Amino acid sequence: MHSQRHTESKLKLSRYTKVFPCADRQDHCILFAARTGASVLVPSALLQEIEEGGLDPADEETLAGLGFLVPDHEVERQAILGMTEEMNLRQEVFSALVVLNLDCNLGCAYCFEGTLKGKHFMAEETADRLVAAIASGPIARGKSVSLNFYGGEPLLSVPLIRRIAGRVRALTAERGFSFGFSLMSNGTLLTRQRVEELLPFGLKGATVTLDGPRETHDAARPFTDGRGSFDVIMRNVREVAGLLALQIGGNFTRENYREFPRLFDLLIAEGVTPDRLGPMQFSPVVTTPSSRALPEFTGGCISASEPWVAEAILFLREELLLRGFDPPKMEPHICAVETAENLVVNYDGTFYKCPALIGIEGAEAGDVGTGMRDCRMTHGLGLWQNDECLDCPYLPLCFGGCRYLGFLDGGRIDALNCNRDFFDAFLEPCLKQDIAYRVRSTEG
């Protein structure tokens, strides 16, 4: 960037900009704009130029456009207060996660659904009422539609996928809107034949779970008869990569996350290379509420602030970047509870705002018969609109945190779940990872 002084500027650093030293270049620093997710490496002298109002106009325009500079902190505060409303007004796509069943052919040790799991399947009548609700709601409001079929295991309900997707696809096509659906699958039934069958109905992508290399995965996610599922899933992943947008995710514990790089190496060896996969996200196993927890599982974390969580995620990011895979970027994140055009539909037609809230008393958000209910008070919409949160540089990354983790911590879904400790530990090394590999790829 330029360093020549110019006429005094009134722009100043956003309160949601973080500044970190650069160990490799001591005369430089890293800026991160939480409002936009942008990060840049700049000369440290630039900070003094900003403070003194002598920044080069071209640099000023660039930094302001990336979200680092604002004309006034109070104006910025008001913009943040209106951010969710503005985002909801701009949202052109209605998204629904549809729980087709709570059945599964795997017997995962840490099953998130826990005791809710069983032979529970969405009825055709419920599916038809869901389609009708989408037609009279989001499609009538001029929205395109994106569905994510979920379970249990959604591919145990293929006829229902065809029934719902086929009808919604026809309805959106009549209005000139787009439609597509994805699958959250354990991967055991995601065969090439099944994918080719569903592509004409609007299948666009799938997220498949692999919990580490073979022995680690099979210990956590065996078939219900005890057989390992890893080899079946890997065969399917090999065969469908390239047919649809495929993402691999997984769940790790404090004890096993260091085994996961062997999975990354195996994917490459099997021809499932970074260019054939979308971003890969691995998350810690989270505790389930006592009301639905499996008695044999006692692990899992209840907070992102547990020190090992940041350490584990940074370790896995580094290993992914080292091999050319794409981990998720650090960018603004608003809880689905705050978004108007996002919905979870349980197999019985009950609405929720997040799949983690299914089965929690008082977390219902309506149903296919009566429509959405007002969740502003019950779900704590806007709970982050307080002085402490508004002054926090991390606010655009969490907006009050996860309602489910807040429930685990205090038994309420309308309470704050502060992530400051996690971001204090995670953000700086995460940005340094990204910059290091960005430089490495440029040099390569």
VOGU-3710 file (C-alpha; in Angstrom, 3 decimals, decimal comma):
1> mhsqrhtesk> 0,000/0,000/0,000  0,967/3,617/-0,476  2,590/5,603/2,301  2,516/9,176/0,968  0,522/11,560/3,202  -2,487/13,383/1,819  -5,246/15,630/3,053  -6,676/14,762/6,443  -9,263/12,000/6,467  -12,152/11,555/8,874
11> lklsrytkvf> -12,257/7,787/8,537  -11,224/5,672/11,490  -10,720/2,003/12,287  -13,939/0,073/12,693  -14,585/-1,103/16,241  -14,895/-4,568/14,666  -11,347/-4,533/13,301  -8,712/-6,613/15,065  -4,986/-5,854/14,722  -2,351/-8,552/15,200
21> pcadrqdhci> 1,463/-8,426/14,926  3,167/-10,309/12,109  6,004/-12,433/13,495  7,699/-12,982/10,111  7,629/-9,298/9,151  8,015/-7,173/12,255  7,306/-3,939/10,384  3,906/-5,276/9,301  0,661/-6,215/11,018  -2,467/-8,199/10,181
31> lfaartgasv> -5,831/-6,461/10,037  -9,038/-8,480/10,257  -12,484/-6,982/9,641  -15,081/-9,035/11,493  -17,913/-7,272/9,630  -16,735/-8,601/6,266  -14,281/-11,419/7,008  -11,526/-9,591/5,127  -7,896/-9,831/6,251  -4,856/-7,931/4,964
41> lvpsallqei> -1,161/-7,695/5,743  -0,132/-4,021/5,909  2,845/-1,926/7,053  2,497/-1,074/10,743  3,038/2,597/9,870  -0,344/2,518/8,169  -2,076/2,461/11,553  -0,475/5,765/12,500  -1,511/7,259/9,157  -5,097/6,188/9,843
51> eeggldpade> -4,990/7,669/13,338  -3,508/10,953/12,098  -5,838/11,187/9,108  -3,099/11,201/6,470  -3,889/7,980/4,625  -3,454/7,818/0,864  -6,936/8,178/-0,736  -6,533/4,989/-2,762  -5,603/3,012/0,357  -8,419/4,650/2,271
61> etlaglgflv> -10,960/3,665/-0,364  -9,686/0,076/-0,430  -9,686/-0,339/3,344  -13,113/1,260/3,710  -14,518/-1,023/1,016  -13,180/-4,066/2,883  -14,792/-2,944/6,132  -11,703/-1,791/8,029  -12,541/1,925/8,076  -15,767/3,739/8,963
71> pdheverqai> -16,679/7,437/9,020  -18,256/7,307/12,478  -18,463/4,696/15,231  -22,030/5,596/16,180  -23,175/5,267/12,566  -21,449/1,890/12,453  -23,185/0,859/15,671  -26,578/1,676/14,170  -25,690/-0,254/11,034  -24,814/-3,315/13,132
81> lgmteemnlr> -28,090/-2,993/15,052  -29,952/-3,114/11,737  -27,778/-5,808/10,175  -30,091/-8,783/10,691  -33,126/-6,854/9,458  -31,256/-5,702/6,358  -29,956/-9,204/5,711  -33,456/-10,658/5,995  -34,777/-8,107/3,540  -32,034/-8,984/1,029
91> qevfsalvvl> -32,371/-12,760/1,362  -33,658/-14,085/-1,952  -33,626/-17,796/-1,137  -35,787/-19,615/1,396  -33,866/-22,476/3,009  -35,354/-25,348/4,956  -33,695/-28,294/6,636  -36,227/-31,118/6,394  -35,968/-34,027/8,844  -37,419/-36,930/6,874
101> nldcnlgcay> -36,965/-39,496/9,617  -35,198/-40,234/12,876  -34,156/-43,711/11,788  -30,592/-44,707/10,930  -28,591/-47,706/9,771  -25,639/-46,661/11,939  -25,237/-46,967/15,681  -23,049/-43,957/16,427  -21,691/-43,912/19,958  -22,409/-40,199/20,380
111> cfegtlkgkh> -25,643/-40,004/18,312  -26,845/-36,395/18,483  -30,510/-37,408/18,291  -29,890/-39,856/21,132  -33,084/-41,296/22,551  -35,196/-39,346/20,028  -33,984/-41,783/17,396  -36,326/-44,534/16,254  -38,671/-45,674/13,494  -40,131/-42,207/13,068
121> fmaeetadrl> -40,822/-41,212/9,458  -42,493/-38,191/7,925  -45,954/-39,101/6,638  -46,925/-38,307/3,047  -49,693/-36,049/4,356  -47,135/-34,036/6,359  -44,877/-33,813/3,297  -47,762/-32,526/1,189  -48,664/-29,933/3,808  -45,033/-28,818/3,858
131> vaaiasgpia> -45,069/-28,373/0,076  -48,305/-26,387/0,371  -46,763/-24,181/3,083  -43,721/-23,494/0,898  -45,994/-22,643/-2,043  -48,187/-20,239/-0,068  -45,276/-18,788/1,879  -41,806/-18,263/0,400  -42,702/-18,999/-3,234  -45,672/-16,632/-3,011
141> rgksvslnfy> -43,272/-14,009/-1,583  -41,028/-14,388/-4,623  -38,284/-16,529/-3,084  -36,250/-19,282/-4,664  -36,079/-22,459/-2,573  -33,205/-24,557/-1,231  -33,925/-27,699/0,793  -31,521/-29,784/2,840  -32,808/-33,273/3,603  -31,713/-34,568/6,979
151> ggepllsvpl> -32,314/-37,411/9,438  -31,676/-39,843/10,930  -30,515/-40,873/7,499  -32,445/-39,086/4,721  -31,655/-41,758/2,113  -33,900/-44,144/4,055  -36,731/-41,945/2,728  -35,952/-41,696/-0,987  -39,614/-41,823/-2,166  -40,367/-38,880/0,105
161> irriagrvra> -37,378/-36,952/-1,272  -38,756/-37,437/-4,782  -42,257/-36,474/-3,648  -41,225/-33,213/-1,962  -38,425/-32,161/-4,308  -40,382/-32,982/-7,456  -43,352/-30,854/-6,427  -41,364/-27,901/-5,111  -39,185/-27,968/-8,225  -42,281/-27,767/-10,434
171> ltaergfsfg> -43,768/-24,921/-8,355  -40,611/-22,812/-8,488  -40,186/-23,473/-12,218  -43,710/-22,146/-12,834  -42,696/-18,840/-11,239  -39,239/-18,690/-12,790  -37,427/-19,224/-9,490  -34,532/-21,568/-8,793  -34,659/-24,753/-6,761  -32,126/-27,237/-5,490
181> fslmsngtll> -31,666/-29,630/-2,627  -28,791/-31,207/-0,737  -28,374/-34,150/1,609  -26,880/-34,450/5,085  -25,980/-38,120/4,872  -23,876/-40,676/6,679  -22,748/-41,716/3,182  -23,500/-45,426/3,404  -26,418/-45,206/0,946  -25,024/-42,400/-1,221
191> trqrveellp> -24,254/-44,639/-4,192  -23,603/-43,433/-7,715  -26,882/-45,009/-8,829  -28,819/-43,175/-6,125  -27,196/-39,840/-6,953  -27,928/-40,246/-10,663  -31,545/-41,069/-9,779  -31,958/-37,884/-7,723  -30,107/-35,413/-9,939  -33,186/-34,779/-12,143
201> fglkgatvtl> -35,186/-33,879/-9,019  -32,767/-31,049/-8,167  -29,998/-32,714/-6,163  -27,066/-30,289/-6,010  -24,848/-31,437/-3,168  -24,237/-33,665/-0,180  -22,344/-33,490/3,079  -20,915/-36,807/4,246  -19,553/-37,594/7,693  -16,193/-39,316/8,165
211> dgprethdaa> -14,895/-39,360/11,712  -11,223/-39,902/10,990  -9,345/-42,846/9,453  -10,852/-46,333/9,330  -10,323/-47,555/12,895  -11,237/-44,203/14,463  -14,339/-43,795/12,312  -15,535/-47,372/12,735  -15,236/-47,148/16,510  -17,520/-44,101/16,510
221> rpftdgrgsf> -19,862/-44,855/13,577  -20,430/-48,597/13,051  -23,477/-50,118/11,389  -26,171/-51,148/13,845  -24,939/-54,738/13,597  -21,445/-53,663/14,659  -19,729/-53,799/11,247  -17,475/-50,909/10,285  -18,960/-48,375/7,874  -15,772/-46,627/6,725
231> dvimrnvrev> -15,011/-48,710/3,613  -18,598/-48,466/2,325  -18,610/-44,694/2,726  -15,202/-44,261/1,095  -16,292/-46,316/-1,920  -19,383/-44,141/-2,345  -17,394/-40,928/-1,914  -14,996/-42,029/-4,653  -17,851/-42,839/-7,016  -19,956/-39,690/-6,558
241> agllalqigg> -17,234/-37,046/-6,251  -17,645/-34,952/-9,373  -21,346/-35,734/-9,837  -22,429/-33,181/-7,253  -20,987/-30,639/-4,844  -19,525/-32,895/-2,190  -18,397/-31,879/1,262  -16,740/-34,045/3,881  -17,224/-33,248/7,529  -16,723/-35,079/10,766
251> nftrenyref> -16,820/-35,012/14,516  -13,791/-35,312/16,745  -13,137/-35,723/20,431  -10,329/-34,509/22,630  -8,824/-37,984/22,432  -8,886/-38,656/18,677  -8,555/-35,430/16,652  -4,832/-35,965/16,026  -5,681/-39,115/14,060  -7,657/-37,206/11,405
261> prlfdlliae> -4,718/-36,239/9,127  -4,482/-39,903/8,164  -7,999/-39,549/6,744  -6,889/-36,557/4,669  -3,989/-38,555/3,249  -6,258/-41,489/2,448  -8,721/-39,256/0,589  -5,924/-38,032/-1,653  -4,612/-41,565/-2,168  -8,130/-42,648/-3,200
271> gvtpdrlgpm> -8,348/-39,855/-5,777  -10,709/-37,694/-3,717  -8,449/-34,674/-4,122  -9,066/-31,095/-2,941  -10,361/-30,017/-6,371  -13,197/-32,554/-6,064  -14,404/-31,409/-2,640  -15,899/-28,292/-1,124  -14,845/-26,795/2,220  -14,169/-29,432/4,873
281> qfspvvttps> -15,411/-28,731/8,364  -14,643/-30,866/11,393  -16,298/-30,057/14,705  -16,024/-31,271/18,290  -18,589/-33,777/19,483  -21,089/-31,770/21,516  -22,937/-33,017/24,562  -26,635/-33,774/24,125  -29,260/-32,709/26,674  -29,785/-35,195/29,498
291> sralpeftgg> -33,361/-35,677/28,305  -32,162/-37,411/25,134  -28,562/-38,432/25,867  -27,471/-42,016/25,244  -26,494/-43,558/28,591  -23,339/-45,144/27,176  -21,880/-41,827/25,930  -20,332/-39,497/28,486  -17,984/-37,379/26,322  -18,522/-34,238/24,294
301> cisasepwva> -17,969/-30,596/25,025  -20,509/-28,044/26,202  -18,632/-24,894/25,205  -16,387/-23,649/22,429  -14,383/-21,940/25,156  -12,912/-25,211/26,397  -9,206/-24,589/25,625  -8,650/-27,823/23,710  -11,359/-26,957/21,152  -9,450/-24,022/19,622
311> eailflreel> -6,249/-26,084/19,711  -7,905/-28,987/17,897  -9,566/-26,855/15,205  -6,308/-25,014/14,513  -4,447/-28,313/14,259  -6,953/-29,717/11,756  -7,022/-26,474/9,716  -3,254/-26,580/9,406  -3,313/-30,202/8,256  -6,052/-29,465/5,712
321> llrgfdppkm> -4,246/-26,412/4,333  -0,992/-28,348/4,145  -2,651/-30,826/1,767  -4,503/-28,232/-0,303  -7,962/-28,802/1,174  -10,209/-25,856/1,922  -11,235/-25,340/5,564  -14,051/-22,909/6,363  -13,133/-19,240/6,296  -13,466/-16,969/9,279
331> ephicaveta> -16,373/-14,738/8,282  -19,493/-13,079/9,715  -21,984/-15,551/11,110  -25,560/-15,005/12,239  -27,404/-17,752/14,090  -30,220/-19,291/12,030  -32,578/-18,300/14,860  -32,148/-14,673/13,743  -32,862/-15,298/10,051  -36,356/-15,030/8,580
341> enlvvnydgt> -35,943/-17,289/5,544  -34,450/-20,317/7,324  -36,466/-23,082/8,900  -36,141/-26,621/10,273  -39,074/-28,974/9,716  -39,195/-32,058/11,913  -40,607/-35,349/10,623  -43,917/-34,663/12,430  -44,323/-31,239/10,806  -43,181/-29,198/13,808
351> fykcpaligi> -41,056/-26,152/12,964  -37,804/-25,265/14,700  -35,164/-22,645/13,963  -32,179/-24,980/14,450  -31,871/-28,788/14,262  -30,089/-28,821/17,629  -33,270/-27,468/19,246  -35,478/-30,373/18,127  -37,113/-31,991/21,120  -36,313/-29,162/23,550
361> egaeagdvgt> -39,468/-28,040/25,315  -40,443/-24,518/24,349  -38,165/-24,411/21,283  -40,956/-25,086/18,769  -41,458/-22,359/16,188  -44,783/-23,427/14,653  -45,887/-26,266/12,401  -47,055/-27,085/8,876  -50,674/-26,602/9,887  -50,589/-23,242/11,672
371> gmrdcrmthg> -47,426/-21,735/10,174  -44,636/-19,845/11,927  -45,126/-18,389/15,370  -43,484/-15,256/16,761  -40,150/-16,378/18,249  -38,766/-13,014/19,254  -39,198/-13,534/22,990  -38,951/-17,322/23,295  -35,725/-17,564/21,258  -34,115/-14,320/22,375
381> lglwqndecl> -33,943/-12,631/18,978  -31,643/-9,629/19,213  -30,244/-10,715/22,590  -26,869/-9,406/21,390  -28,230/-5,850/21,155  -26,613/-4,728/24,400  -23,637/-2,476/25,112  -21,235/-5,281/26,027  -21,862/-7,223/22,798  -21,994/-4,119/20,599
391> dcpylplcfg> -18,581/-3,048/21,902  -17,050/-6,482/21,318  -14,849/-6,670/18,194  -16,011/-10,249/17,621  -19,742/-9,452/17,512  -20,187/-10,010/13,727  -18,637/-13,475/14,108  -21,176/-14,743/16,654  -24,077/-12,318/17,302  -24,588/-13,658/20,774
401> gcrylgfldg> -23,412/-17,199/20,152  -25,118/-20,567/19,746  -28,574/-20,897/21,314  -28,059/-24,641/21,775  -24,768/-24,234/23,642  -26,463/-21,554/25,704  -29,142/-24,103/26,547  -26,518/-26,665/27,595  -24,809/-24,077/29,767  -27,816/-22,520/31,467
411> gridalncnr> -30,938/-24,426/30,425  -32,331/-21,574/28,277  -32,419/-20,938/24,515  -32,880/-17,194/24,960  -29,555/-16,595/26,700  -26,203/-15,312/25,460  -23,405/-17,784/24,773  -20,286/-15,619/24,704  -17,443/-16,847/22,472  -14,845/-14,226/23,390
421> dffdaflepc> -12,455/-16,739/24,998  -12,598/-18,949/21,899  -11,903/-16,087/19,494  -9,114/-14,752/21,717  -7,399/-18,131/21,390  -8,352/-18,937/17,804  -8,527/-15,871/15,579  -4,897/-14,713/15,472  -3,311/-18,124/14,697  -6,148/-18,843/12,219
431> lkqdiayrvr> -5,397/-15,656/10,259  -1,675/-16,382/10,325  -2,377/-19,837/8,904  -4,431/-18,364/6,078  -1,855/-15,712/5,240  1,016/-18,203/5,330  -0,706/-20,571/2,911  -1,941/-17,717/0,754  1,661/-16,567/0,359  2,834/-20,125/-0,222
441> steg> 0,272/-20,696/-2,997  1,234/-17,389/-4,632  4,907/-18,309/-4,549  4,093/-21,770/-5,895
//
